[in-house]
């Protein structure tokens, strides 16, 4: 469920030049075309969708680098 939601948010806010559906869960989202600016929009959309807030310690590239990394961060925050 959450990875499907993450993919939809990436599709809507990530500004990719490739189809997000074709990316593996471990694909580097920045290499696929996501900019730093787009990652902020993705983060805000994730916070809204999952009703959580990313703490300062998670506001780094590695947390938003892949669908798996985003999913792991969300799982950690949801506890």
trRosetta pair geometry for C-beta under 8 A, 3 or more apart (Angstrom, degrees):
i j d omega theta_ij theta_ji phi_ij phi_ji
1 4 6.0 -63 -157 34 27 110
1 5 6.6 23 152 -16 64 108
2 5 5.4 -53 -149 38 38 114
2 6 6.2 43 151 -23 69 102
2 50 7.3 45 -133 -98 107 119
2 71 5.8 125 112 -130 117 92
2 74 6.0 -175 -176 102 141 147
2 75 7.7 162 74 -63 167 82
3 6 5.4 -47 -144 35 36 115
3 7 6.3 40 154 -21 65 102
3 25 6.6 -35 -145 -113 134 114
3 67 5.9 67 -146 165 93 119
3 71 5.6 -9 -83 -88 83 136
4 7 5.7 -51 -149 35 31 112
4 8 6.5 32 151 -20 63 104
5 8 5.7 -53 -150 34 32 111
5 9 6.4 31 153 -17 66 105
5 49 5.7 162 172 160 122 139
5 50 7.5 126 122 -65 145 91
6 9 5.8 -56 -149 38 31 110
6 10 6.3 32 152 -19 65 106
6 46 7.1 26 -114 -109 76 108
6 67 5.4 130 116 -146 135 88
6 70 5.3 140 -144 105 136 133
6 71 6.1 -87 -30 -68 159 84
6 74 7.6 -137 -74 -11 118 149
7 10 5.6 -54 -147 38 31 112
7 11 6.3 35 153 -22 65 105
7 20 5.4 155 -163 134 82 122
7 21 6.8 76 -178 -86 131 59
7 67 6.6 10 -71 -119 79 134
8 11 5.6 -52 -149 34 31 114
8 12 6.3 23 155 -13 65 109
9 12 5.8 -60 -145 42 30 107
9 13 5.8 -21 172 24 68 116
9 14 7.7 90 123 -34 62 96
9 42 6.0 107 140 -148 104 75
9 45 4.6 164 -152 118 112 125
9 46 5.8 110 152 -70 168 71
9 49 6.1 -106 -73 -14 131 155
10 13 6.8 -78 -125 57 19 78
10 14 4.2 15 -169 -28 66 138
10 16 7.1 35 157 -25 93 127
10 20 4.8 143 105 -129 113 147
10 29 6.9 -109 -139 -133 130 129
10 34 7.5 -65 -152 -83 96 132
10 42 6.2 28 -99 -126 60 123
10 67 7.3 -72 -29 -89 152 94
11 14 6.8 0 -56 26 13 108
11 16 7.5 -59 -116 27 45 119
11 20 4.6 -120 -75 23 81 140
11 21 7.7 28 -83 -36 125 80
12 45 6.9 173 86 -150 118 163
13 38 6.4 151 147 -169 71 82
13 41 4.3 -155 -173 124 115 107
13 42 4.8 166 103 -80 121 61
13 45 5.0 -169 -20 -7 158 150
14 20 6.7 106 47 -82 144 126
14 29 6.8 -95 -149 -173 134 116
14 33 7.6 94 144 92 98 88
14 34 4.7 -57 -167 -101 96 106
14 38 5.2 80 -156 158 37 127
14 39 7.8 37 -125 -81 74 52
14 41 7.9 -163 -74 82 33 106
14 42 5.6 43 -81 -76 76 124
15 33 7.0 -126 112 133 71 102
15 34 6.7 118 62 -120 80 56
15 35 6.6 -22 75 15 131 99
15 38 4.4 -123 27 -102 113 141
16 19 7.5 162 107 -76 128 8
16 20 5.8 136 30 -63 157 84
16 29 7.9 -88 -89 -162 115 80
16 32 5.6 -13 -136 137 114 101
16 33 4.7 116 -140 72 58 121
16 34 6.3 -26 -79 -62 82 75
17 32 7.7 -167 45 163 76 62
17 33 4.4 176 11 -101 90 163
18 22 6.2 -96 161 61 107 121
18 23 6.9 108 108 -56 123 100
18 32 5.4 -90 40 -166 124 96
18 33 6.4 156 9 5 86 130
19 22 4.7 79 79 -2 96 106
19 23 7.8 -166 99 -16 56 82
20 23 5.6 -49 -160 18 46 117
20 32 7.9 97 -105 147 63 147
23 27 4.1 -116 -168 47 96 150
23 29 7.4 63 -177 -96 160 69
23 32 5.8 -8 -98 -102 134 159
23 67 7.1 138 112 -20 113 122
24 27 4.7 125 51 -34 74 95
24 67 7.9 -149 124 32 43 120
25 66 6.6 75 150 160 52 108
25 67 4.5 -98 -146 77 62 114
25 68 4.5 85 148 -51 99 93
25 71 7.5 -24 -163 5 114 139
26 66 5.2 7 -147 -168 34 153
26 67 7.5 -79 -50 47 26 83
26 68 5.2 2 -84 3 66 136
27 31 7.4 -120 170 66 82 109
27 32 6.0 59 142 -48 119 130
27 66 6.1 148 65 -128 40 98
27 67 7.4 36 43 3 81 98
28 31 3.9 59 92 13 115 113
28 32 6.6 166 93 -14 60 86
28 65 5.9 -39 -135 178 70 90
28 66 6.3 -57 -95 -73 35 93
29 32 5.4 -57 -147 40 36 114
29 34 4.5 4 147 15 94 137
29 39 7.8 118 110 -95 128 101
29 64 6.7 -82 58 147 141 74
29 65 6.1 174 26 -179 94 30
29 66 6.0 179 -21 -92 94 37
29 67 7.5 122 -62 -40 115 64
30 33 7.9 -176 -176 38 27 13
30 34 5.4 -79 -94 65 44 89
30 35 8.0 90 -135 -97 77 21
30 39 7.9 -14 -84 -61 90 129
30 61 7.0 0 -47 -162 145 110
30 65 6.5 -44 -5 -131 104 69
34 38 5.0 -131 -160 88 75 127
34 39 5.7 89 154 -63 116 85
34 42 7.2 -4 -153 -26 133 146
34 64 7.8 -125 123 143 149 109
35 38 4.6 98 51 7 77 101
35 39 7.0 -132 97 -9 43 85
36 39 5.6 -51 -151 29 33 115
36 40 7.1 38 150 -22 62 96
36 61 8.0 -57 -106 -95 89 96
37 40 6.0 -50 -162 25 35 111
37 41 7.1 29 146 -11 64 102
38 41 5.6 -55 -155 38 42 111
38 42 6.2 46 146 -23 71 103
39 42 5.3 -48 -145 36 37 117
39 43 6.3 44 152 -24 66 101
39 61 7.7 -23 -166 -119 173 62
39 64 4.9 106 -155 128 116 155
40 43 5.6 -49 -148 33 31 114
40 44 6.6 30 154 -17 63 104
41 44 5.8 -53 -147 37 32 110
41 45 6.3 31 154 -16 65 108
42 45 5.8 -60 -149 40 29 110
42 46 6.2 32 152 -21 66 107
42 64 6.5 121 92 -152 131 127
43 46 5.7 -55 -148 35 30 112
43 47 6.4 33 154 -22 64 103
43 54 6.0 -67 -163 12 111 145
43 59 7.7 48 -137 -119 160 82
43 64 6.6 -66 -68 -86 97 138
44 47 5.7 -50 -150 32 32 114
44 48 6.6 31 152 -16 63 104
45 48 5.7 -53 -150 38 34 111
45 49 6.1 29 155 -18 67 111
46 49 5.7 -58 -140 41 30 108
46 50 5.9 -5 172 11 68 114
46 52 7.9 -41 135 61 83 97
46 54 7.6 46 91 -40 120 116
46 70 6.9 -122 -113 -169 152 117
46 74 7.0 -117 -180 -83 117 117
47 50 6.8 -72 -134 53 18 86
47 51 7.7 61 169 -110 52 10
47 52 5.9 -116 -137 77 63 57
47 53 5.6 43 -139 -101 119 49
47 54 6.5 -98 -78 -8 106 85
48 51 7.5 12 -175 -71 25 48
50 74 5.5 -99 -144 -145 169 118
50 77 7.8 86 128 87 132 125
50 78 7.1 -92 175 -68 116 115
52 74 6.9 148 45 -138 152 74
52 77 4.8 97 -177 134 148 134
52 78 6.6 -90 -71 -70 145 74
53 77 7.9 -168 61 -162 41 140
54 58 4.5 -116 -173 87 97 123
54 59 6.1 122 125 -68 118 77
54 63 7.3 122 -152 141 133 154
54 73 7.0 13 -118 160 105 129
54 77 7.2 -83 -100 -78 54 152
55 58 5.5 88 60 11 68 101
55 59 7.7 -120 108 -20 38 90
55 77 7.9 176 -6 -107 93 111
56 59 5.6 -50 -152 14 40 117
57 60 8.0 -40 164 -8 39 111
58 63 4.8 97 -175 -100 80 162
58 73 5.7 115 -153 -148 133 125
58 77 7.8 -38 -37 -63 167 119
59 63 7.3 -59 -92 36 13 144
60 63 5.6 101 63 0 70 101
61 64 6.5 -86 -158 53 35 89
61 65 5.9 62 149 -68 74 96
62 65 5.2 -25 -143 -17 34 128
62 69 6.4 -137 157 -158 61 148
63 69 5.8 180 -163 152 27 110
63 70 7.0 84 156 -92 67 54
63 73 5.0 65 -160 -73 101 149
64 69 6.8 -127 -59 102 7 119
64 70 6.0 50 -120 -80 52 98
65 69 5.0 44 52 29 84 159
66 69 4.5 98 53 5 80 101
66 70 7.0 -144 93 -3 43 85
67 70 5.8 -54 -148 38 32 111
67 71 6.1 34 153 -21 65 109
68 71 5.6 -56 -146 38 29 113
68 72 6.3 31 155 -21 64 106
69 72 5.7 -52 -147 34 30 112
69 73 6.5 32 154 -19 63 105
70 73 5.8 -56 -152 35 31 112
70 74 6.4 29 152 -17 65 106
71 74 5.8 -56 -148 37 31 110
71 75 6.3 33 153 -20 66 106
72 75 5.7 -52 -145 36 31 112
72 76 6.4 33 154 -21 63 105
73 76 5.7 -54 -150 35 30 113
73 77 6.4 23 154 -15 65 108
74 77 5.8 -59 -146 40 31 107
74 78 6.1 24 158 -14 67 111
75 78 6.0 -61 -142 42 27 106
76 79 7.2 22 172 -72 33 54
